[in-house]
């Protein structure tokens, strides 16, 4: 019997490419030994899968008393040379020492009024979190450079031509971001805005940690040595997140947090690795994806919700950020 071997050869090559890089299981690494799946009691499971955006999963398990878990982070760079290319960058974390309220989703009164230490519904948890970044999403962070590109840019633009896995130590800043992702009280649209902002911070800290470019708990701007000034910069970021549909100028933002405009711009870039404008714009566009794809809102509705003066201005900004027209995401 005759048959065409070309598709078969292509399939073998494709499967072999996927098998070439097989990162270790993050929970097995943290647990330091193999674990039985039937030991795992799921407390909470969340995920988001929006095309061109960060795809994340959050799995929270009941922690058994005999478990000895070591907090672990991992960066997975998956590069595929053959077509169809399915490149991605993934951050994985396994952390313990958190607690989960079994009535959190129904507004447990004890937790709602900050009395969670005495809440009878609290359960010690082991939390496994994964964030997957697509090439389209990462391209916004690549900056034009003269001469040879930095290794970070080669990774973010997928010019580094081999897959790898890097185990990451968890610094204080990374732990704070993860704690925020796991224990925030936002829901629906506000939750989406908040997690989008937090994933950008995790990406920045993880790349710095992986490459050893600098000690990420040390800042170079002298005025940021003052804790009060650092808090003002953090507050400015919170204001941007909370008012994603209400455009605000640098002057207005600096007045709200009582800091000099120049210090605000320099401090923001130092702490968060991006400019105030780029951060605000990227968060607006990521939220637009959510409103279009998950909520099914019209282009007109999303444009108005994000404070654009016209649909054409919104469509242009969206196309520049995502490479798609807003209507194309609606049709997916």
Secondary structure in CASP SS format (residue, H / E / C, confidence):
PFRMAT SS
TARGET T0000
AUTHOR 0000-0000-0000
METHOD secondary structure of the structure
MODEL  1
X C 1.00
X C 1.00
X C 1.00
X C 1.00
X C 1.00
X H 1.00
X H 1.00
X H 1.00
X H 1.00
X H 1.00
X H 1.00
X H 1.00
X H 1.00
X H 1.00
X H 1.00
X H 1.00
X H 1.00
X H 1.00
X H 1.00
X H 1.00
X C 1.00
X C 1.00
X C 1.00
X C 1.00
X C 1.00
X H 1.00
X H 1.00
X H 1.00
X H 1.00
X H 1.00
X H 1.00
X C 1.00
X C 1.00
X C 1.00
X C 1.00
X C 1.00
X H 1.00
X H 1.00
X H 1.00
X C 1.00
X C 1.00
X E 1.00
X E 1.00
X E 1.00
X E 1.00
X E 1.00
X E 1.00
X E 1.00
X C 1.00
X C 1.00
X C 1.00
X C 1.00
X C 1.00
X C 1.00
X E 1.00
X E 1.00
X E 1.00
X E 1.00
X E 1.00
X E 1.00
X E 1.00
X E 1.00
X C 1.00
X C 1.00
X C 1.00
X C 1.00
X C 1.00
X C 1.00
X C 1.00
X C 1.00
X C 1.00
X E 1.00
X E 1.00
X E 1.00
X E 1.00
X E 1.00
X E 1.00
X E 1.00
X C 1.00
X C 1.00
X C 1.00
X C 1.00
X C 1.00
X C 1.00
X C 1.00
X C 1.00
X C 1.00
X E 1.00
X E 1.00
X E 1.00
X E 1.00
X E 1.00
X E 1.00
X E 1.00
X E 1.00
X E 1.00
X E 1.00
X E 1.00
X E 1.00
X E 1.00
X E 1.00
X C 1.00
X C 1.00
X H 1.00
X H 1.00
X H 1.00
X C 1.00
X C 1.00
X H 1.00
X H 1.00
X H 1.00
X H 1.00
X C 1.00
X C 1.00
X C 1.00
X H 1.00
X H 1.00
X H 1.00
X C 1.00
X C 1.00
X C 1.00
X E 1.00
X E 1.00
X E 1.00
X E 1.00
X E 1.00
X E 1.00
X E 1.00
X E 1.00
X E 1.00
X E 1.00
X E 1.00
X E 1.00
X E 1.00
X H 1.00
X H 1.00
X H 1.00
X H 1.00
X H 1.00
X H 1.00
X H 1.00
X C 1.00
X C 1.00
X C 1.00
X C 1.00
X C 1.00
X C 1.00
X C 1.00
X C 1.00
X C 1.00
X H 1.00
X H 1.00
X H 1.00
X H 1.00
X H 1.00
X H 1.00
X C 1.00
X C 1.00
X C 1.00
X C 1.00
X C 1.00
X C 1.00
X C 1.00
X E 1.00
X E 1.00
X E 1.00
X E 1.00
X E 1.00
X C 1.00
X C 1.00
X C 1.00
X H 1.00
X H 1.00
X H 1.00
X H 1.00
X H 1.00
X H 1.00
X H 1.00
X H 1.00
X H 1.00
X H 1.00
X H 1.00
X H 1.00
X C 1.00
X C 1.00
X C 1.00
X C 1.00
X H 1.00
X H 1.00
X H 1.00
X H 1.00
X H 1.00
X H 1.00
X H 1.00
X H 1.00
X H 1.00
X H 1.00
X H 1.00
X H 1.00
X H 1.00
X H 1.00
X H 1.00
X H 1.00
X H 1.00
X H 1.00
X H 1.00
X H 1.00
X H 1.00
X H 1.00
X H 1.00
X H 1.00
X C 1.00
X C 1.00
X C 1.00
X C 1.00
X C 1.00
X C 1.00
X C 1.00
X C 1.00
X C 1.00
X C 1.00
X H 1.00
X H 1.00
X H 1.00
X H 1.00
X C 1.00
X H 1.00
X H 1.00
X H 1.00
X H 1.00
X H 1.00
X H 1.00
X H 1.00
X H 1.00
X H 1.00
X H 1.00
X H 1.00
X H 1.00
X H 1.00
X H 1.00
X H 1.00
X H 1.00
X C 1.00
X C 1.00
X C 1.00
X C 1.00
X C 1.00
X C 1.00
X C 1.00
X H 1.00
X H 1.00
X H 1.00
X H 1.00
X H 1.00
X H 1.00
X H 1.00
X H 1.00
X C 1.00
X C 1.00
X C 1.00
X H 1.00
X H 1.00
X H 1.00
X H 1.00
X H 1.00
X H 1.00
X H 1.00
X H 1.00
X H 1.00
X H 1.00
X H 1.00
X H 1.00
X C 1.00
X C 1.00
X C 1.00
X H 1.00
X H 1.00
X H 1.00
X H 1.00
X H 1.00
X H 1.00
X H 1.00
X H 1.00
X H 1.00
X H 1.00
X H 1.00
X H 1.00
X H 1.00
X H 1.00
X H 1.00
X H 1.00
X H 1.00
X H 1.00
X C 1.00
X C 1.00
X C 1.00
X C 1.00
X C 1.00
X H 1.00
X H 1.00
X H 1.00
X H 1.00
X H 1.00
X H 1.00
X H 1.00
X C 1.00
X C 1.00
X C 1.00
X C 1.00
X C 1.00
X H 1.00
X H 1.00
X H 1.00
X H 1.00
X H 1.00
X H 1.00
X H 1.00
X H 1.00
X H 1.00
X H 1.00
X H 1.00
X H 1.00
X C 1.00
X C 1.00
X C 1.00
X H 1.00
X H 1.00
X H 1.00
X H 1.00
X H 1.00
X C 1.00
X C 1.00
END
